[in-house]
Amino acid sequence: MTTPIVRIITPKSRITALWCICLVSLVLAMVLAPPVQAEDVVQGNLPVFRHIDRLAKIPQGVNARVVRLLMDQDFPPFTYEAADGKAAGVSVDLALAACGELKLTCTVVPKKFDELLPALQNNEGDMIISGLKIDETVLKNSAMTRPYFWSLGRFAVAMASQLRTSDVRSLAGKRIGYVANTNHAAWLEKYYARSTLTGFTSEADMFSALRTGAVDLLFGDDLRVVYWLAGSASNGCCKTLDGAYVDRNFFSRNLAFLARREDQSLVQGFDYALDRLQEKGVASQVFLRYLPNGLW
């Protein structure tokens, strides 16, 4: 039985792995080797999502531009319209901070989600900062930065649970709830076949099953699980188990900024800026501004 690809474990006191080992290296390595479970480097309490290119320089002329940032207004917590009508979210703040790093003049242009890519190609904006699914169709005419975020998977258990770790052996025979016909379901079926897997038609049913004790634990999208645990619907019943998981073959969708394919200098400039924001800890501050505690 193989084990899950990468488990992000936040150390209790200090970073316990070498700085040079980062999330991207581990994720790329999974293509070349059998799946393994591994600790990952964190920065403070956050995973290091980007592999820093220390030789990169700001492309010439990129800071002489006005850049229009295209965003979906209904993609919280990454891009959305705040109560005061202003653009807000993880991606908005990261993009604007990158503009500051590059000394760019940037404006935010709101669009409906299905209008983002046509707007980019029709030169109604210069960079999409909302989370389009990156596939061959998108990349045919677009260029992307390196990812600044990966979606994660997470187990949750009842407060009184005696489970302490989510490895395959510890969860053998345990009842795991999940939403049927999802990538999280396929991941469980591959790695946790020794557990009793129980599929539900909706997240609400899955969450209810954990709250009422119909399952021993659940597995789903990290953000949605943590938001549910922190909200009133959970009634404080439950908690996260162990670290979050990354698996690009299943549920770990990446978030990146997109520009027109011919606009490589803008992509290179934003990659440079995002690297600097991670090094300076600014990216961590942005994540913590919008994302709930315990996400990692």
C-alpha positions as protocol buffer text, in pm:
chain_id: "A"
residue {
  index: 1
  type: MET
  ca { x: 0 y: 0 z: 0 }
}
residue {
  index: 2
  type: THR
  ca { x: 146 y: 334 z: -103 }
}
residue {
  index: 3
  type: THR
  ca { x: 102 y: 642 z: 111 }
}
residue {
  index: 4
  type: PRO
  ca { x: -20 y: 991 z: 23 }
}
residue {
  index: 5
  type: ILE
  ca { x: 202 y: 1226 z: -171 }
}
residue {
  index: 6
  type: VAL
  ca { x: 290 y: 1517 z: 57 }
}
residue {
  index: 7
  type: ARG
  ca { x: 164 y: 1598 z: 405 }
}
residue {
  index: 8
  type: ILE
  ca { x: 226 y: 1951 z: 531 }
}
residue {
  index: 9
  type: ILE
  ca { x: 307 y: 1939 z: 901 }
}
residue {
  index: 10
  type: THR
  ca { x: 348 y: 2260 z: 1098 }
}
residue {
  index: 11
  type: PRO
  ca { x: 619 y: 2204 z: 1362 }
}
residue {
  index: 12
  type: LYS
  ca { x: 528 y: 2282 z: 1720 }
}
residue {
  index: 13
  type: SER
  ca { x: 837 y: 2488 z: 1788 }
}
residue {
  index: 14
  type: ARG
  ca { x: 1081 y: 2526 z: 1498 }
}
residue {
  index: 15
  type: ILE
  ca { x: 1135 y: 2437 z: 1134 }
}
residue {
  index: 16
  type: THR
  ca { x: 1264 y: 2080 z: 1132 }
}
residue {
  index: 17
  type: ALA
  ca { x: 1367 y: 2041 z: 769 }
}
residue {
  index: 18
  type: LEU
  ca { x: 1631 y: 2208 z: 555 }
}
residue {
  index: 19
  type: TRP
  ca { x: 1528 y: 2540 z: 397 }
}
residue {
  index: 20
  type: CYS
  ca { x: 1625 y: 2420 z: 50 }
}
residue {
  index: 21
  type: ILE
  ca { x: 1358 y: 2149 z: 52 }
}
residue {
  index: 22
  type: CYS
  ca { x: 1035 y: 2319 z: -51 }
}
residue {
  index: 23
  type: LEU
  ca { x: 685 y: 2227 z: -157 }
}
residue {
  index: 24
  type: VAL
  ca { x: 745 y: 2262 z: -528 }
}
residue {
  index: 25
  type: SER
  ca { x: 1048 y: 2033 z: -516 }
}
residue {
  index: 26
  type: LEU
  ca { x: 846 y: 1768 z: -339 }
}
residue {
  index: 27
  type: VAL
  ca { x: 553 y: 1797 z: -577 }
}
residue {
  index: 28
  type: LEU
  ca { x: 779 y: 1772 z: -882 }
}
residue {
  index: 29
  type: ALA
  ca { x: 960 y: 1478 z: -730 }
}
residue {
  index: 30
  type: MET
  ca { x: 638 y: 1279 z: -708 }
}
residue {
  index: 31
  type: VAL
  ca { x: 642 y: 1249 z: -1087 }
}
residue {
  index: 32
  type: LEU
  ca { x: 979 y: 1076 z: -1075 }
}
residue {
  index: 33
  type: ALA
  ca { x: 937 y: 850 z: -773 }
}
residue {
  index: 34
  type: PRO
  ca { x: 671 y: 639 z: -599 }
}
residue {
  index: 35
  type: PRO
  ca { x: 439 y: 836 z: -370 }
}
residue {
  index: 36
  type: VAL
  ca { x: 585 y: 905 z: -28 }
}
residue {
  index: 37
  type: GLN
  ca { x: 470 y: 1095 z: 276 }
}
residue {
  index: 38
  type: ALA
  ca { x: 696 y: 1378 z: 381 }
}
residue {
  index: 39
  type: GLU
  ca { x: 722 y: 1676 z: 609 }
}
residue {
  index: 40
  type: ASP
  ca { x: 741 y: 2009 z: 432 }
}
residue {
  index: 41
  type: VAL
  ca { x: 910 y: 2335 z: 511 }
}
residue {
  index: 42
  type: VAL
  ca { x: 696 y: 2610 z: 656 }
}
residue {
  index: 43
  type: GLN
  ca { x: 764 y: 2981 z: 691 }
}
residue {
  index: 44
  type: GLY
  ca { x: 626 y: 3081 z: 1028 }
}
residue {
  index: 45
  type: ASN
  ca { x: 298 y: 2888 z: 1017 }
}
residue {
  index: 46
  type: LEU
  ca { x: 265 y: 2881 z: 638 }
}
residue {
  index: 47
  type: PRO
  ca { x: 388 y: 2639 z: 371 }
}
residue {
  index: 48
  type: VAL
  ca { x: 641 y: 2773 z: 123 }
}
residue {
  index: 49
  type: PHE
  ca { x: 439 y: 2753 z: -197 }
}
residue {
  index: 50
  type: ARG
  ca { x: 700 y: 2901 z: -430 }
}
residue {
  index: 51
  type: HIS
  ca { x: 1049 y: 2785 z: -520 }
}
residue {
  index: 52
  type: ILE
  ca { x: 1248 y: 3108 z: -520 }
}
residue {
  index: 53
  type: ASP
  ca { x: 1443 y: 3195 z: -836 }
}
residue {
  index: 54
  type: ARG
  ca { x: 1729 y: 3389 z: -677 }
}
residue {
  index: 55
  type: LEU
  ca { x: 1891 y: 3468 z: -1013 }
}
residue {
  index: 56
  type: ALA
  ca { x: 1585 y: 3637 z: -1159 }
}
residue {
  index: 57
  type: LYS
  ca { x: 1590 y: 4008 z: -1231 }
}
residue {
  index: 58
  type: ILE
  ca { x: 1314 y: 4258 z: -1311 }
}
residue {
  index: 59
  type: PRO
  ca { x: 1264 y: 4263 z: -1690 }
}
residue {
  index: 60
  type: GLN
  ca { x: 1357 y: 4594 z: -1849 }
}
residue {
  index: 61
  type: GLY
  ca { x: 1070 y: 4832 z: -1907 }
}
residue {
  index: 62
  type: VAL
  ca { x: 812 y: 4643 z: -1702 }
}
residue {
  index: 63
  type: ASN
  ca { x: 792 y: 4919 z: -1440 }
}
residue {
  index: 64
  type: ALA
  ca { x: 699 y: 5180 z: -1699 }
}
residue {
  index: 65
  type: ARG
  ca { x: 354 y: 5028 z: -1754 }
}
residue {
  index: 66
  type: VAL
  ca { x: 1 y: 5070 z: -1633 }
}
residue {
  index: 67
  type: VAL
  ca { x: -133 y: 4721 z: -1561 }
}
residue {
  index: 68
  type: ARG
  ca { x: -503 y: 4636 z: -1553 }
}
residue {
  index: 69
  type: LEU
  ca { x: -578 y: 4348 z: -1316 }
}
residue {
  index: 70
  type: LEU
  ca { x: -886 y: 4144 z: -1413 }
}
residue {
  index: 71
  type: MET
  ca { x: -1077 y: 3992 z: -1122 }
}
residue {
  index: 72
  type: ASP
  ca { x: -1395 y: 3800 z: -1052 }
}
residue {
  index: 73
  type: GLN
  ca { x: -1600 y: 3973 z: -781 }
}
residue {
  index: 74
  type: ASP
  ca { x: -1739 y: 3648 z: -640 }
}
residue {
  index: 75
  type: PHE
  ca { x: -1439 y: 3424 z: -563 }
}
residue {
  index: 76
  type: PRO
  ca { x: -1384 y: 3469 z: -186 }
}
residue {
  index: 77
  type: PRO
  ca { x: -1148 y: 3463 z: -9 }
}
residue {
  index: 78
  type: PHE
  ca { x: -925 y: 3521 z: -313 }
}
residue {
  index: 79
  type: THR
  ca { x: -1108 y: 3791 z: -513 }
}
residue {
  index: 80
  type: TYR
  ca { x: -1434 y: 3958 z: -415 }
}
residue {
  index: 81
  type: GLU
  ca { x: -1604 y: 4292 z: -361 }
}
residue {
  index: 82
  type: ALA
  ca { x: -1591 y: 4403 z: 2 }
}
residue {
  index: 83
  type: ALA
  ca { x: -1877 y: 4574 z: 183 }
}
residue {
  index: 84
  type: ASP
  ca { x: -1727 y: 4916 z: 100 }
}
residue {
  index: 85
  type: GLY
  ca { x: -1729 y: 4830 z: -270 }
}
residue {
  index: 86
  type: LYS
  ca { x: -1353 y: 4790 z: -296 }
}
residue {
  index: 87
  type: ALA
  ca { x: -1174 y: 4488 z: -442 }
}
residue {
  index: 88
  type: ALA
  ca { x: -1043 y: 4256 z: -172 }
}
residue {
  index: 89
  type: GLY
  ca { x: -902 y: 3909 z: -121 }
}
residue {
  index: 90
  type: VAL
  ca { x: -579 y: 3711 z: -110 }
}
residue {
  index: 91
  type: SER
  ca { x: -515 y: 3738 z: -484 }
}
residue {
  index: 92
  type: VAL
  ca { x: -603 y: 4108 z: -498 }
}
residue {
  index: 93
  type: ASP
  ca { x: -369 y: 4200 z: -213 }
}
residue {
  index: 94
  type: LEU
  ca { x: -87 y: 3981 z: -348 }
}
residue {
  index: 95
  type: ALA
  ca { x: -122 y: 4130 z: -696 }
}
residue {
  index: 96
  type: LEU
  ca { x: -126 y: 4488 z: -566 }
}
residue {
  index: 97
  type: ALA
  ca { x: 172 y: 4415 z: -340 }
}
residue {
  index: 98
  type: ALA
  ca { x: 355 y: 4276 z: -645 }
}
residue {
  index: 99
  type: CYS
  ca { x: 269 y: 4596 z: -832 }
}
residue {
  index: 100
  type: GLY
  ca { x: 424 y: 4793 z: -547 }
}
residue {
  index: 101
  type: GLU
  ca { x: 736 y: 4576 z: -556 }
}
residue {
  index: 102
  type: LEU
  ca { x: 770 y: 4645 z: -929 }
}
residue {
  index: 103
  type: LYS
  ca { x: 673 y: 5014 z: -894 }
}
residue {
  index: 104
  type: LEU
  ca { x: 387 y: 4955 z: -1136 }
}
residue {
  index: 105
  type: THR
  ca { x: 69 y: 5157 z: -1161 }
}
residue {
  index: 106
  type: CYS
  ca { x: -210 y: 4898 z: -1133 }
}
residue {
  index: 107
  type: THR
  ca { x: -587 y: 4922 z: -1152 }
}
residue {
  index: 108
  type: VAL
  ca { x: -838 y: 4649 z: -1070 }
}
residue {
  index: 109
  type: VAL
  ca { x: -1101 y: 4574 z: -1335 }
}
residue {
  index: 110
  type: PRO
  ca { x: -1397 y: 4361 z: -1216 }
}
residue {
  index: 111
  type: LYS
  ca { x: -1550 y: 4111 z: -1458 }
}
residue {
  index: 112
  type: LYS
  ca { x: -1782 y: 3814 z: -1440 }
}
residue {
  index: 113
  type: PHE
  ca { x: -1591 y: 3489 z: -1411 }
}
residue {
  index: 114
  type: ASP
  ca { x: -1673 y: 3367 z: -1763 }
}
residue {
  index: 115
  type: GLU
  ca { x: -1568 y: 3705 z: -1905 }
}
residue {
  index: 116
  type: LEU
  ca { x: -1215 y: 3702 z: -1763 }
}
residue {
  index: 117
  type: LEU
  ca { x: -1035 y: 3508 z: -2035 }
}
residue {
  index: 118
  type: PRO
  ca { x: -1212 y: 3683 z: -2328 }
}
residue {
  index: 119
  type: ALA
  ca { x: -1135 y: 4019 z: -2164 }
}
residue {
  index: 120
  type: LEU
  ca { x: -767 y: 3930 z: -2142 }
}
residue {
  index: 121
  type: GLN
  ca { x: -751 y: 3822 z: -2506 }
}
residue {
  index: 122
  type: ASN
  ca { x: -946 y: 4130 z: -2619 }
}
residue {
  index: 123
  type: ASN
  ca { x: -696 y: 4358 z: -2441 }
}
residue {
  index: 124
  type: GLU
  ca { x: -952 y: 4480 z: -2187 }
}
residue {
  index: 125
  type: GLY
  ca { x: -701 y: 4392 z: -1915 }
}
residue {
  index: 126
  type: ASP
  ca { x: -342 y: 4276 z: -1879 }
}
residue {
  index: 127
  type: MET
  ca { x: -348 y: 4007 z: -1609 }
}
residue {
  index: 128
  type: ILE
  ca { x: -613 y: 3775 z: -1465 }
}
residue {
  index: 129
  type: ILE
  ca { x: -575 y: 3745 z: -1089 }
}
residue {
  index: 130
  type: SER
  ca { x: -881 y: 3527 z: -1014 }
}
residue {
  index: 131
  type: GLY
  ca { x: -848 y: 3150 z: -999 }
}
residue {
  index: 132
  type: LEU
  ca { x: -911 y: 3014 z: -1346 }
}
residue {
  index: 133
  type: LYS
  ca { x: -861 y: 2641 z: -1384 }
}
residue {
  index: 134
  type: ILE
  ca { x: -526 y: 2606 z: -1559 }
}
residue {
  index: 135
  type: ASP
  ca { x: -564 y: 2369 z: -1853 }
}
residue {
  index: 136
  type: GLU
  ca { x: -449 y: 2338 z: -2214 }
}
residue {
  index: 137
  type: THR
  ca { x: -724 y: 2566 z: -2341 }
}
residue {
  index: 138
  type: VAL
  ca { x: -624 y: 2845 z: -2102 }
}
residue {
  index: 139
  type: LEU
  ca { x: -251 y: 2806 z: -2170 }
}
residue {
  index: 140
  type: LYS
  ca { x: -297 y: 2802 z: -2547 }
}
residue {
  index: 141
  type: ASN
  ca { x: -316 y: 3181 z: -2554 }
}
residue {
  index: 142
  type: SER
  ca { x: -204 y: 3272 z: -2204 }
}
residue {
  index: 143
  type: ALA
  ca { x: 114 y: 3266 z: -1998 }
}
residue {
  index: 144
  type: MET
  ca { x: 107 y: 3194 z: -1625 }
}
residue {
  index: 145
  type: THR
  ca { x: 324 y: 3287 z: -1333 }
}
residue {
  index: 146
  type: ARG
  ca { x: 449 y: 3014 z: -1107 }
}
residue {
  index: 147
  type: PRO
  ca { x: 174 y: 2919 z: -858 }
}
residue {
  index: 148
  type: TYR
  ca { x: 135 y: 3125 z: -543 }
}
residue {
  index: 149
  type: PHE
  ca { x: -111 y: 2883 z: -379 }
}
residue {
  index: 150
  type: TRP
  ca { x: -206 y: 2514 z: -393 }
}
residue {
  index: 151
  type: SER
  ca { x: -542 y: 2386 z: -272 }
}
residue {
  index: 152
  type: LEU
  ca { x: -504 y: 2126 z: 1 }
}
residue {
  index: 153
  type: GLY
  ca { x: -690 y: 1828 z: 144 }
}
residue {
  index: 154
  type: ARG
  ca { x: -774 y: 1789 z: 513 }
}
residue {
  index: 155
  type: PHE
  ca { x: -907 y: 1530 z: 758 }
}
residue {
  index: 156
  type: ALA
  ca { x: -1135 y: 1633 z: 1047 }
}
residue {
  index: 157
  type: VAL
  ca { x: -1251 y: 1434 z: 1351 }
}
residue {
  index: 158
  type: ALA
  ca { x: -1478 y: 1479 z: 1651 }
}
residue {
  index: 159
  type: MET
  ca { x: -1333 y: 1666 z: 1948 }
}
residue {
  index: 160
  type: ALA
  ca { x: -1339 y: 1350 z: 2157 }
}
residue {
  index: 161
  type: SER
  ca { x: -1163 y: 1136 z: 1895 }
}
residue {
  index: 162
  type: GLN
  ca { x: -857 y: 943 z: 2007 }
}
residue {
  index: 163
  type: LEU
  ca { x: -703 y: 957 z: 1659 }
}
residue {
  index: 164
  type: ARG
  ca { x: -375 y: 1146 z: 1653 }
}
residue {
  index: 165
  type: THR
  ca { x: -247 y: 1093 z: 1300 }
}
residue {
  index: 166
  type: SER
  ca { x: -392 y: 1038 z: 955 }
}
residue {
  index: 167
  type: ASP
  ca { x: -150 y: 779 z: 818 }
}
residue {
  index: 168
  type: VAL
  ca { x: -294 y: 478 z: 635 }
}
residue {
  index: 169
  type: ARG
  ca { x: -231 y: 232 z: 918 }
}
residue {
  index: 170
  type: SER
  ca { x: -394 y: 450 z: 1185 }
}
residue {
  index: 171
  type: LEU
  ca { x: -709 y: 494 z: 977 }
}
residue {
  index: 172
  type: ALA
  ca { x: -749 y: 129 z: 875 }
}
residue {
  index: 173
  type: GLY
  ca { x: -1106 y: 22 z: 955 }
}
residue {
  index: 174
  type: LYS
  ca { x: -1214 y: 377 z: 1042 }
}
residue {
  index: 175
  type: ARG
  ca { x: -1526 y: 523 z: 881 }
}
residue {
  index: 176
  type: ILE
  ca { x: -1419 y: 812 z: 655 }
}
residue {
  index: 177
  type: GLY
  ca { x: -1683 y: 1042 z: 509 }
}
residue {
  index: 178
  type: TYR
  ca { x: -1635 y: 1225 z: 180 }
}
residue {
  index: 179
  type: VAL
  ca { x: -1835 y: 1382 z: -102 }
}
residue {
  index: 180
  type: ALA
  ca { x: -1895 y: 1118 z: -370 }
}
residue {
  index: 181
  type: ASN
  ca { x: -1769 y: 1156 z: -726 }
}
residue {
  index: 182
  type: THR
  ca { x: -1499 y: 1410 z: -637 }
}
residue {
  index: 183
  type: ASN
  ca { x: -1122 y: 1415 z: -662 }
}
residue {
  index: 184
  type: HIS
  ca { x: -1105 y: 1380 z: -285 }
}
residue {
  index: 185
  type: ALA
  ca { x: -1310 y: 1059 z: -317 }
}
residue {
  index: 186
  type: ALA
  ca { x: -1073 y: 919 z: -581 }
}
residue {
  index: 187
  type: TRP
  ca { x: -774 y: 1001 z: -359 }
}
residue {
  index: 188
  type: LEU
  ca { x: -925 y: 817 z: -63 }
}
residue {
  index: 189
  type: GLU
  ca { x: -1010 y: 518 z: -280 }
}
residue {
  index: 190
  type: LYS
  ca { x: -648 y: 495 z: -393 }
}
residue {
  index: 191
  type: TYR
  ca { x: -473 y: 544 z: -60 }
}
residue {
  index: 192
  type: TYR
  ca { x: -725 y: 451 z: 211 }
}
residue {
  index: 193
  type: ALA
  ca { x: -888 y: 135 z: 75 }
}
residue {
  index: 194
  type: ARG
  ca { x: -834 y: -32 z: 415 }
}
residue {
  index: 195
  type: SER
  ca { x: -1072 y: 221 z: 573 }
}
residue {
  index: 196
  type: THR
  ca { x: -1452 y: 212 z: 550 }
}
residue {
  index: 197
  type: LEU
  ca { x: -1525 y: 480 z: 293 }
}
residue {
  index: 198
  type: THR
  ca { x: -1869 y: 643 z: 306 }
}
residue {
  index: 199
  type: GLY
  ca { x: -1973 y: 875 z: 24 }
}
residue {
  index: 200
  type: PHE
  ca { x: -2228 y: 1156 z: 61 }
}
residue {
  index: 201
  type: THR
  ca { x: -2412 y: 1353 z: -204 }
}
residue {
  index: 202
  type: SER
  ca { x: -2319 y: 1693 z: -54 }
}
residue {
  index: 203
  type: GLU
  ca { x: -2074 y: 1860 z: 181 }
}
residue {
  index: 204
  type: ALA
  ca { x: -2362 y: 1945 z: 415 }
}
residue {
  index: 205
  type: ASP
  ca { x: -2446 y: 1575 z: 452 }
}
residue {
  index: 206
  type: MET
  ca { x: -2079 y: 1488 z: 505 }
}
residue {
  index: 207
  type: PHE
  ca { x: -2038 y: 1754 z: 773 }
}
residue {
  index: 208
  type: SER
  ca { x: -2359 y: 1644 z: 944 }
}
residue {
  index: 209
  type: ALA
  ca { x: -2240 y: 1284 z: 950 }
}
residue {
  index: 210
  type: LEU
  ca { x: -1923 y: 1382 z: 1135 }
}
residue {
  index: 211
  type: ARG
  ca { x: -2111 y: 1604 z: 1378 }
}
residue {
  index: 212
  type: THR
  ca { x: -2359 y: 1326 z: 1464 }
}
residue {
  index: 213
  type: GLY
  ca { x: -2100 y: 1047 z: 1481 }
}
residue {
  index: 214
  type: ALA
  ca { x: -2216 y: 859 z: 1171 }
}
residue {
  index: 215
  type: VAL
  ca { x: -1853 y: 861 z: 1054 }
}
residue {
  index: 216
  type: ASP
  ca { x: -1527 y: 869 z: 1248 }
}
residue {
  index: 217
  type: LEU
  ca { x: -1369 y: 1138 z: 1035 }
}
residue {
  index: 218
  type: LEU
  ca { x: -1407 y: 1316 z: 703 }
}
residue {
  index: 219
  type: PHE
  ca { x: -1178 y: 1428 z: 423 }
}
residue {
  index: 220
  type: GLY
  ca { x: -1235 y: 1726 z: 196 }
}
residue {
  index: 221
  type: ASP
  ca { x: -1109 y: 2061 z: 73 }
}
residue {
  index: 222
  type: ASP
  ca { x: -895 y: 2220 z: 342 }
}
residue {
  index: 223
  type: LEU
  ca { x: -1046 y: 2569 z: 315 }
}
residue {
  index: 224
  type: ARG
  ca { x: -1405 y: 2447 z: 325 }
}
residue {
  index: 225
  type: VAL
  ca { x: -1338 y: 2208 z: 612 }
}
residue {
  index: 226
  type: VAL
  ca { x: -1165 y: 2473 z: 824 }
}
residue {
  index: 227
  type: TYR
  ca { x: -1434 y: 2734 z: 753 }
}
residue {
  index: 228
  type: TRP
  ca { x: -1701 y: 2484 z: 859 }
}
residue {
  index: 229
  type: LEU
  ca { x: -1514 y: 2399 z: 1179 }
}
residue {
  index: 230
  type: ALA
  ca { x: -1483 y: 2768 z: 1265 }
}
residue {
  index: 231
  type: GLY
  ca { x: -1848 y: 2847 z: 1184 }
}
residue {
  index: 232
  type: SER
  ca { x: -2168 y: 2806 z: 1381 }
}
residue {
  index: 233
  type: ALA
  ca { x: -2291 y: 2510 z: 1174 }
}
residue {
  index: 234
  type: SER
  ca { x: -2035 y: 2277 z: 1334 }
}
residue {
  index: 235
  type: ASN
  ca { x: -2145 y: 2369 z: 1689 }
}
residue {
  index: 236
  type: GLY
  ca { x: -1782 y: 2330 z: 1795 }
}
residue {
  index: 237
  type: CYS
  ca { x: -1810 y: 1955 z: 1747 }
}
residue {
  index: 238
  type: CYS
  ca { x: -1493 y: 1881 z: 1565 }
}
residue {
  index: 239
  type: LYS
  ca { x: -1130 y: 1962 z: 1489 }
}
residue {
  index: 240
  type: THR
  ca { x: -870 y: 1908 z: 1220 }
}
residue {
  index: 241
  type: LEU
  ca { x: -656 y: 1597 z: 1226 }
}
residue {
  index: 242
  type: ASP
  ca { x: -286 y: 1611 z: 1147 }
}
residue {
  index: 243
  type: GLY
  ca { x: -143 y: 1821 z: 864 }
}
residue {
  index: 244
  type: ALA
  ca { x: -293 y: 1922 z: 530 }
}
residue {
  index: 245
  type: TYR
  ca { x: -221 y: 1717 z: 217 }
}
residue {
  index: 246
  type: VAL
  ca { x: -101 y: 1816 z: -130 }
}
residue {
  index: 247
  type: ASP
  ca { x: -151 y: 1593 z: -434 }
}
residue {
  index: 248
  type: ARG
  ca { x: -139 y: 1746 z: -782 }
}
residue {
  index: 249
  type: ASN
  ca { x: -271 y: 1428 z: -941 }
}
residue {
  index: 250
  type: PHE
  ca { x: -600 y: 1460 z: -754 }
}
residue {
  index: 251
  type: PHE
  ca { x: -722 y: 1769 z: -568 }
}
residue {
  index: 252
  type: SER
  ca { x: -436 y: 2020 z: -547 }
}
residue {
  index: 253
  type: ARG
  ca { x: -537 y: 2286 z: -794 }
}
residue {
  index: 254
  type: ASN
  ca { x: -287 y: 2567 z: -830 }
}
residue {
  index: 255
  type: LEU
  ca { x: -360 y: 2938 z: -835 }
}
residue {
  index: 256
  type: ALA
  ca { x: -146 y: 3159 z: -1059 }
}
residue {
  index: 257
  type: PHE
  ca { x: -174 y: 3491 z: -1241 }
}
residue {
  index: 258
  type: LEU
  ca { x: -232 y: 3485 z: -1618 }
}
residue {
  index: 259
  type: ALA
  ca { x: -120 y: 3729 z: -1887 }
}
residue {
  index: 260
  type: ARG
  ca { x: -136 y: 3717 z: -2265 }
}
residue {
  index: 261
  type: ARG
  ca { x: 106 y: 3466 z: -2412 }
}
residue {
  index: 262
  type: GLU
  ca { x: 314 y: 3736 z: -2580 }
}
residue {
  index: 263
  type: ASP
  ca { x: 341 y: 3936 z: -2255 }
}
residue {
  index: 264
  type: GLN
  ca { x: 624 y: 3728 z: -2105 }
}
residue {
  index: 265
  type: SER
  ca { x: 795 y: 4029 z: -1949 }
}
residue {
  index: 266
  type: LEU
  ca { x: 489 y: 4096 z: -1731 }
}
residue {
  index: 267
  type: VAL
  ca { x: 479 y: 3733 z: -1618 }
}
residue {
  index: 268
  type: GLN
  ca { x: 852 y: 3739 z: -1541 }
}
residue {
  index: 269
  type: GLY
  ca { x: 810 y: 4064 z: -1351 }
}
residue {
  index: 270
  type: PHE
  ca { x: 529 y: 3927 z: -1135 }
}
residue {
  index: 271
  type: ASP
  ca { x: 723 y: 3607 z: -1069 }
}
residue {
  index: 272
  type: TYR
  ca { x: 1014 y: 3819 z: -951 }
}
residue {
  index: 273
  type: ALA
  ca { x: 785 y: 4025 z: -729 }
}
residue {
  index: 274
  type: LEU
  ca { x: 601 y: 3724 z: -582 }
}
residue {
  index: 275
  type: ASP
  ca { x: 937 y: 3570 z: -492 }
}
residue {
  index: 276
  type: ARG
  ca { x: 1038 y: 3886 z: -309 }
}
residue {
  index: 277
  type: LEU
  ca { x: 701 y: 3901 z: -128 }
}
residue {
  index: 278
  type: GLN
  ca { x: 752 y: 3545 z: -4 }
}
residue {
  index: 279
  type: GLU
  ca { x: 1108 y: 3619 z: 109 }
}
residue {
  index: 280
  type: LYS
  ca { x: 1000 y: 3930 z: 298 }
}
residue {
  index: 281
  type: GLY
  ca { x: 707 y: 3756 z: 467 }
}
residue {
  index: 282
  type: VAL
  ca { x: 454 y: 3984 z: 298 }
}
residue {
  index: 283
  type: ALA
  ca { x: 283 y: 3688 z: 128 }
}
residue {
  index: 284
  type: SER
  ca { x: 239 y: 3522 z: 468 }
}
residue {
  index: 285
  type: GLN
  ca { x: 79 y: 3838 z: 606 }
}
residue {
  index: 286
  type: VAL
  ca { x: -166 y: 3845 z: 315 }
}
residue {
  index: 287
  type: PHE
  ca { x: -265 y: 3480 z: 365 }
}
residue {
  index: 288
  type: LEU
  ca { x: -317 y: 3531 z: 737 }
}
residue {
  index: 289
  type: ARG
  ca { x: -529 y: 3840 z: 667 }
}
residue {
  index: 290
  type: TYR
  ca { x: -793 y: 3637 z: 484 }
}
residue {
  index: 291
  type: LEU
  ca { x: -752 y: 3269 z: 563 }
}
residue {
  index: 292
  type: PRO
  ca { x: -863 y: 3110 z: 893 }
}
residue {
  index: 293
  type: ASN
  ca { x: -623 y: 2992 z: 1159 }
}
residue {
  index: 294
  type: GLY
  ca { x: -545 y: 2622 z: 1143 }
}
residue {
  index: 295
  type: LEU
  ca { x: -563 y: 2605 z: 764 }
}
residue {
  index: 296
  type: TRP
  ca { x: -220 y: 2448 z: 736 }
}
